[in-house]
Amino acid sequence: MQSVVGLGSVASEIVQPVLGAAIKYIEAPNEQDLAQASGAIVRASFNFNNEVFAKMPNLKVIARTGVGTELVDLEIADQKKIPVVITPGSNTVAVAEGTFAHLLALSKRIKPLTNLVANGNWSERTNYPVSDLHGLTLGLIGYGRIGKKVGEFARAFGMDLKVYDPFVEVPANLKASLDEIFKFSDYISLHIPLTVENEKLINTETISKMKPGVIIINCSRGALIDLDAALAALESGQLAGLGLDVFDPEPPIHHRIFDHENVLLTPHVMGLSKRSTIATFIDAANGVRDVLEGRVPKAVANLK
């Protein structure tokens, strides 16, 4: 019987029925389990490096819960001809909802107003004017599955959209350049993968091109934003709010920006709603089973 191990918390009651009776799932593997395993279901925070590959000589497939593969050594996987299955789409709605949760909380000043009421400072409420969404412009940088869903939510709130994506075709009526996104957007939401070219895309220069009082949300990759530049912009008022669900590294080293009242922080959990987590585990297990039973999985990040 072939075996599959969980690396990170992956519940057996969800994946074992998907893998079927011919494949044994081991939720908490020991060294011997790793050595014998044909497959691995890997959580986002697990570093699947050369040391792990060396411990798993019988490995035939890796399934990563999510789409990011920064912590999987794809070069080694390619050398060993081991497919790295990913699970696009399983958390699309959850991340989009999380993005809008940040957007609403920051625009409506939920965090400082909560503290104001809790501390008996009702008379200071006019010091925290709330903003609107309806009729204002959301700039989407990235228009994949999540970006599109965020756009749907924005239209439901009566927002105007401008979209930039260097990889995905954007409808002509929404398409904008990066400079146009920066110049015209009241809110900016990041939904692009991290590349060498766009690391610290949000920096002192690009922030200076933005409308004063812009709010930025990042539920994509932490390294897209230069936190020092963002803090300076918050302190000057150029930036009115910043929502972060992703960090570089994770967990993050404390940064002074974390203490700013117009910053909202969540620990990379916006895609981990109950339903999306279950869907991600099921998709990962299906991908592993496909490979072990000789079928082509739906989505693979390597071997191209």
C-alpha positions in Angstrom: 0.0 0.0 0.0 1.3 3.5 -0.9 1.4 6.1 1.8 1.0 9.9 1.8 2.2 12.2 4.7 0.9 15.5 5.9 3.5 18.2 6.4 1.8 20.8 8.5 -1.7 20.4 9.9 -3.8 18.5 7.3 -6.7 16.7 8.8 -6.9 13.0 8.0 -10.7 12.9 8.3 -10.8 15.2 5.2 -8.1 13.7 3.0 -8.2 10.0 3.7 -11.7 9.5 2.1 -10.5 11.3 -1.0 -7.3 9.3 -1.2 -9.3 6.1 -1.0 -8.6 2.7 0.6 -5.5 1.9 -1.4 -3.6 4.9 -0.1 -2.7 5.3 3.5 -2.6 8.9 4.9 -0.3 9.6 7.9 -1.2 12.9 9.6 1.8 13.1 12.0 4.7 11.2 10.2 7.9 10.1 11.8 11.2 9.7 10.0 10.3 6.1 8.8 7.0 7.4 7.5 8.8 10.1 5.5 11.3 7.5 4.0 8.5 5.3 2.8 6.0 7.9 1.6 5.0 8.2 -2.0 3.3 11.5 -1.6 3.1 14.6 0.6 0.3 17.2 1.3 2.1 20.3 2.3 0.8 23.4 4.1 1.9 26.9 3.0 4.3 27.5 5.9 6.2 24.3 5.5 9.7 24.6 4.0 10.1 21.8 1.6 13.8 22.1 1.0 16.7 19.8 0.0 16.8 18.3 3.5 13.2 17.2 3.2 13.7 15.8 -0.3 16.6 13.8 1.1 14.4 12.2 3.8 11.8 11.1 1.2 13.6 8.9 -1.4 10.3 7.3 -2.6 8.5 10.6 -3.2 6.4 10.7 -6.4 4.2 13.8 -5.8 3.9 16.9 -3.6 0.6 18.7 -3.2 0.8 22.3 -1.9 -2.3 23.7 -0.3 -2.7 26.9 -2.2 -0.8 28.3 -5.2 2.4 29.8 -3.7 5.5 27.6 -4.1 8.1 29.9 -2.6 8.8 27.4 0.2 9.1 24.4 -2.2 12.4 23.9 -4.0 11.0 23.5 -7.5 14.5 23.1 -9.0 15.0 19.9 -7.0 11.5 18.7 -7.7 12.2 19.2 -11.5 15.5 17.3 -11.2 13.7 14.4 -9.6 10.7 14.7 -11.9 8.3 15.1 -9.0 5.2 17.1 -9.8 4.2 19.8 -7.4 0.4 20.0 -7.4 -1.2 23.3 -6.5 -4.8 24.1 -5.6 -5.9 27.3 -7.5 -9.5 28.4 -6.9 -10.2 26.6 -3.7 -9.8 29.8 -1.6 -10.7 32.4 -4.2 -13.9 33.6 -2.5 -12.3 33.5 1.0 -9.4 35.7 0.0 -11.7 38.1 -1.9 -14.0 38.4 1.2 -10.9 38.9 3.4 -9.7 41.7 1.1 -13.0 43.4 1.3 -13.1 43.0 5.1 -9.8 44.9 5.2 -11.2 47.5 2.8 -14.3 48.1 4.8 -12.6 48.1 8.1 -10.1 50.7 7.0 -12.4 52.9 5.1 -14.9 53.0 7.9 -12.2 53.4 10.6 -13.4 50.4 12.6 -10.2 49.9 14.6 -9.7 53.5 15.9 -13.4 54.0 16.4 -13.6 50.8 18.4 -10.8 52.0 20.6 -12.4 55.5 20.9 -15.7 54.1 22.2 -14.0 51.5 24.5 -11.9 54.2 26.1 -14.8 56.7 26.6 -13.7 59.2 24.1 -17.0 59.6 22.2 -16.5 63.4 21.9 -13.5 62.7 19.7 -15.4 60.8 17.0 -15.2 63.6 14.5 -11.4 63.2 14.5 -11.9 60.0 12.6 -14.0 60.7 9.5 -15.2 57.6 7.7 -14.9 57.2 4.0 -17.2 55.8 1.2 -16.8 53.1 -1.3 -19.8 53.9 -3.6 -18.6 56.1 -6.5 -14.9 55.8 -5.6 -12.3 54.0 -7.6 -10.6 50.6 -6.7 -7.4 49.9 -8.5 -6.7 46.2 -8.9 -3.1 45.2 -9.5 -3.6 41.6 -10.6 -6.7 40.2 -12.3 -6.6 36.4 -11.7 -9.3 34.5 -9.9 -9.0 36.5 -6.7 -8.7 39.9 -8.4 -11.8 39.2 -10.6 -13.8 38.2 -7.5 -12.7 41.3 -5.6 -13.8 43.3 -8.7 -17.2 41.7 -8.6 -17.6 42.7 -4.9 -16.5 46.2 -5.8 -19.1 46.6 -8.5 -21.8 45.4 -6.0 -20.7 48.3 -3.8 -21.0 50.8 -6.7 -17.3 51.3 -7.1 -15.5 52.1 -10.3 -12.7 49.8 -11.3 -9.3 50.2 -12.9 -7.2 47.0 -13.5 -3.6 46.3 -14.3 -2.2 42.8 -14.9 1.0 42.1 -16.9 0.1 38.4 -17.2 -3.7 38.2 -17.6 -5.9 39.7 -20.3 -8.0 42.6 -18.9 -11.2 43.8 -20.5 -10.6 47.0 -22.4 -13.1 49.0 -20.4 -11.2 48.2 -17.2 -7.6 48.1 -18.4 -5.2 50.7 -17.0 -1.4 51.2 -16.7 0.3 51.1 -13.3 0.7 54.9 -13.4 -3.0 55.3 -14.1 -3.8 52.9 -11.2 -1.6 55.0 -8.9 -3.0 58.4 -10.2 -6.7 57.7 -10.1 -7.4 55.0 -7.4 -8.9 55.8 -4.0 -8.2 52.2 -3.0 -5.5 49.8 -4.3 -5.6 46.0 -3.8 -2.7 43.8 -4.7 -3.3 40.4 -6.3 -0.2 39.5 -8.3 2.4 36.8 -7.7 5.8 37.9 -6.4 8.5 38.2 -9.0 12.0 39.7 -9.0 10.6 42.6 -11.1 7.8 43.5 -8.8 9.4 43.1 -5.4 8.7 46.2 -3.3 6.4 47.4 -6.1 4.8 49.7 -3.4 7.7 52.0 -2.5 8.6 55.6 -2.0 8.5 56.5 -5.7 5.2 54.7 -6.5 3.5 55.9 -3.4 4.4 59.5 -4.4 2.4 58.9 -7.6 -0.8 58.0 -5.7 -3.7 60.1 -4.7 -3.3 61.6 -1.2 -5.3 59.5 1.3 -5.2 56.3 -0.7 -5.8 53.0 1.2 -3.8 49.9 0.1 -4.7 46.2 0.8 -2.2 43.4 0.4 -3.5 39.8 0.5 -1.0 38.6 -2.1 2.7 38.5 -1.0 4.4 40.5 1.7 7.4 41.5 -0.3 5.3 43.5 -2.7 5.4 46.4 -0.2 8.3 48.4 1.3 7.1 48.8 4.8 9.5 51.7 5.6 8.1 53.6 2.7 4.5 52.8 3.6 5.1 54.0 7.2 6.5 57.3 6.0 3.5 57.7 3.8 1.1 57.0 6.7 2.8 59.5 8.9 2.7 62.2 6.2 -1.0 61.4 5.3 -0.2 60.4 1.8 -1.4 56.9 2.7 -4.6 56.8 4.8 -4.7 53.1 5.6 -2.9 49.8 5.0 -4.3 46.3 5.3 -1.8 43.4 5.5 -2.7 39.7 5.5 0.8 38.8 4.2 4.3 39.5 5.4 8.0 38.9 4.5 9.1 36.8 6.3 6.2 34.9 7.9 5.8 35.1 10.8 7.0 38.7 10.5 9.6 40.6 12.5 7.9 43.4 14.4 7.9 46.6 12.3 6.9 50.1 13.6 4.1 50.2 11.1 2.3 47.5 13.0 1.6 50.0 15.8 0.0 52.6 13.5 -3.7 53.1 14.2 -4.5 53.1 10.5 -2.9 49.7 9.9 -4.9 46.5 9.9 -3.0 43.2 10.4 -4.1 39.6 10.0 -1.8 36.6 10.0 -2.2 35.2 6.5 -5.6 33.7 7.3 -7.9 35.4 4.9 -7.8 32.4 2.6 -8.2 29.9 5.5 -12.0 30.1 6.1 -13.5 26.8 7.2 -15.0 26.0 3.8 -12.0 27.1 1.8 -9.6 25.1 3.9 -11.6 21.9 3.4 -11.8 22.6 -0.3 -8.1 23.1 -0.5 -7.4 19.8 1.4 -9.7 18.0 -0.9 -8.1 19.4 -4.1 -4.6 18.6 -2.8 -5.7 15.0 -2.0 -7.3 14.6 -5.4 -4.1 15.9 -7.0 -2.0 13.4 -5.1 -4.3 10.5 -5.9 -4.3 11.5 -9.6 -0.5 11.2 -9.8 -0.2 8.0 -7.8 -2.9 6.4 -9.9 -1.4 7.5 -13.2 -3.6 10.4 -14.1 -2.6 14.0 -14.9 -3.6 16.4 -12.0 -5.5 19.6 -12.7 -2.8 22.0 -11.8 1.0 21.6 -11.5 3.5 24.3 -10.7 6.6 22.7 -12.3 7.8 20.3 -14.9 6.9 22.7 -17.7 
